[in-house]
Amino acid sequence: MSEVNIKVEIAGSIFPLKVDAADEQNIKEAVDLINNKISEFEKNYGVKDKKDVLAMVMLQLVALLYKQANTAERELSDLKKLFADVEGMLKTHLQNIKTINEE
């Protein structure tokens, strides 16, 4: 993969990054999300200390990530069960066809 050098600004600080070109847009969107959350916390809660704001943003985003990961894990588990049930039904159906053909 090709890598690109980009600079992102988070909470007023510039960070140079080397990322895969395919990930560049995702990184920029993540930076926008972080900066929007920072603005939201500063506005709604009057928090001025950047470390405090960053900690609050990090907590909110990581909590959301964990929630989505747990939801995805439950959905994957449900799909695995569904596929196992379908596989069982197909095996039963195949056995029934074999029985009918043997008669």
C-alpha positions as a Markdown table, in Angstrom:
| # | Residue | x | y | z |
|---|---|---|---|---|
| 1 | Met | 0.0 | 0.0 | 0.0 |
| 2 | Ser | 1.2 | 3.5 | -0.6 |
| 3 | Glu | 1.7 | 5.8 | 2.4 |
| 4 | Val | 1.1 | 9.5 | 2.5 |
| 5 | Asn | 2.3 | 12.1 | 4.9 |
| 6 | Ile | -0.5 | 14.3 | 6.4 |
| 7 | Lys | -0.8 | 16.8 | 9.1 |
| 8 | Val | -3.8 | 16.9 | 11.4 |
| 9 | Glu | -4.8 | 19.4 | 14.0 |
| 10 | Ile | -6.4 | 18.2 | 17.2 |
| 11 | Ala | -7.2 | 20.6 | 20.0 |
| 12 | Gly | -5.0 | 23.3 | 18.5 |
| 13 | Ser | -1.9 | 21.0 | 18.1 |
| 14 | Ile | -0.5 | 19.9 | 14.8 |
| 15 | Phe | 0.4 | 16.2 | 14.4 |
| 16 | Pro | 2.3 | 14.9 | 11.4 |
| 17 | Leu | 1.2 | 11.4 | 10.4 |
| 18 | Lys | 2.2 | 8.8 | 7.9 |
| 19 | Val | -0.8 | 6.7 | 7.0 |
| 20 | Asp | -1.9 | 4.4 | 4.2 |
| 21 | Ala | -3.5 | 6.3 | 1.4 |
| 22 | Ala | -6.6 | 4.2 | 1.8 |
| 23 | Asp | -7.0 | 5.3 | 5.4 |
| 24 | Glu | -6.4 | 9.0 | 4.8 |
| 25 | Gln | -10.1 | 9.9 | 4.6 |
| 26 | Asn | -11.0 | 7.9 | 7.7 |
| 27 | Ile | -8.3 | 9.7 | 9.6 |
| 28 | Lys | -9.5 | 13.1 | 8.5 |
| 29 | Glu | -13.1 | 12.2 | 9.5 |
| 30 | Ala | -11.9 | 10.9 | 12.9 |
| 31 | Val | -10.0 | 14.2 | 13.4 |
| 32 | Asp | -13.2 | 16.2 | 12.5 |
| 33 | Leu | -15.2 | 14.1 | 14.9 |
| 34 | Ile | -12.7 | 14.6 | 17.7 |
| 35 | Asn | -12.5 | 18.4 | 17.1 |
| 36 | Asn | -16.3 | 18.6 | 17.0 |
| 37 | Lys | -16.6 | 16.7 | 20.3 |
| 38 | Ile | -14.0 | 19.0 | 21.8 |
| 39 | Ser | -16.0 | 22.1 | 20.7 |
| 40 | Glu | -19.2 | 20.5 | 22.1 |
| 41 | Phe | -17.6 | 19.8 | 25.5 |
| 42 | Glu | -16.1 | 23.3 | 25.7 |
| 43 | Lys | -19.4 | 24.9 | 24.8 |
| 44 | Asn | -21.8 | 22.7 | 26.8 |
| 45 | Tyr | -19.7 | 22.2 | 29.9 |
| 46 | Gly | -17.5 | 25.3 | 30.0 |
| 47 | Val | -14.4 | 23.1 | 30.2 |
| 48 | Lys | -11.3 | 25.0 | 29.1 |
| 49 | Asp | -8.4 | 22.7 | 30.1 |
| 50 | Lys | -7.5 | 20.8 | 26.9 |
| 51 | Lys | -6.4 | 17.8 | 28.8 |
| 52 | Asp | -9.7 | 17.5 | 30.6 |
| 53 | Val | -11.6 | 18.0 | 27.4 |
| 54 | Leu | -9.5 | 15.4 | 25.6 |
| 55 | Ala | -10.1 | 12.9 | 28.4 |
| 56 | Met | -13.8 | 13.5 | 28.3 |
| 57 | Val | -13.9 | 13.1 | 24.5 |
| 58 | Met | -11.8 | 10.0 | 24.7 |
| 59 | Leu | -14.1 | 8.4 | 27.3 |
| 60 | Gln | -17.2 | 9.2 | 25.3 |
| 61 | Leu | -15.7 | 7.8 | 22.0 |
| 62 | Val | -14.3 | 4.7 | 23.6 |
| 63 | Ala | -17.6 | 4.0 | 25.4 |
| 64 | Leu | -19.3 | 4.3 | 22.0 |
| 65 | Leu | -16.8 | 2.0 | 20.4 |
| 66 | Tyr | -17.2 | -0.6 | 23.1 |
| 67 | Lys | -21.0 | -0.4 | 22.8 |
| 68 | Gln | -20.8 | -0.9 | 19.0 |
| 69 | Ala | -18.3 | -3.8 | 19.4 |
| 70 | Asn | -20.6 | -5.6 | 21.9 |
| 71 | Thr | -23.6 | -5.1 | 19.6 |
| 72 | Ala | -21.6 | -6.4 | 16.6 |
| 73 | Glu | -20.4 | -9.4 | 18.7 |
| 74 | Arg | -24.0 | -10.3 | 19.7 |
| 75 | Glu | -25.2 | -9.9 | 16.1 |
| 76 | Leu | -22.3 | -12.2 | 14.9 |
| 77 | Ser | -23.3 | -14.7 | 17.5 |
| 78 | Asp | -26.9 | -14.6 | 16.4 |
| 79 | Leu | -25.8 | -15.1 | 12.8 |
| 80 | Lys | -23.7 | -18.1 | 13.7 |
| 81 | Lys | -26.6 | -19.7 | 15.5 |
| 82 | Leu | -28.9 | -19.0 | 12.5 |
| 83 | Phe | -26.4 | -20.5 | 10.1 |
| 84 | Ala | -26.0 | -23.6 | 12.3 |
| 85 | Asp | -29.8 | -23.9 | 12.4 |
| 86 | Val | -30.0 | -23.6 | 8.6 |
| 87 | Glu | -27.2 | -26.1 | 8.1 |
| 88 | Gly | -29.1 | -28.5 | 10.4 |
| 89 | Met | -32.3 | -28.1 | 8.4 |
| 90 | Leu | -30.4 | -28.6 | 5.1 |
| 91 | Lys | -28.9 | -31.9 | 6.5 |
| 92 | Thr | -32.3 | -33.1 | 7.6 |
| 93 | His | -33.8 | -32.2 | 4.2 |
| 94 | Leu | -31.0 | -34.0 | 2.4 |
| 95 | Gln | -31.5 | -37.1 | 4.5 |
| 96 | Asn | -35.2 | -37.0 | 3.8 |
| 97 | Ile | -34.5 | -36.8 | 0.1 |
| 98 | Lys | -32.2 | -39.8 | 0.3 |
| 99 | Thr | -34.8 | -41.7 | 2.2 |
| 100 | Ile | -37.5 | -41.0 | -0.4 |
| 101 | Asn | -35.1 | -42.0 | -3.2 |
| 102 | Glu | -34.3 | -45.3 | -1.5 |
| 103 | Glu | -38.0 | -46.2 | -1.3 |
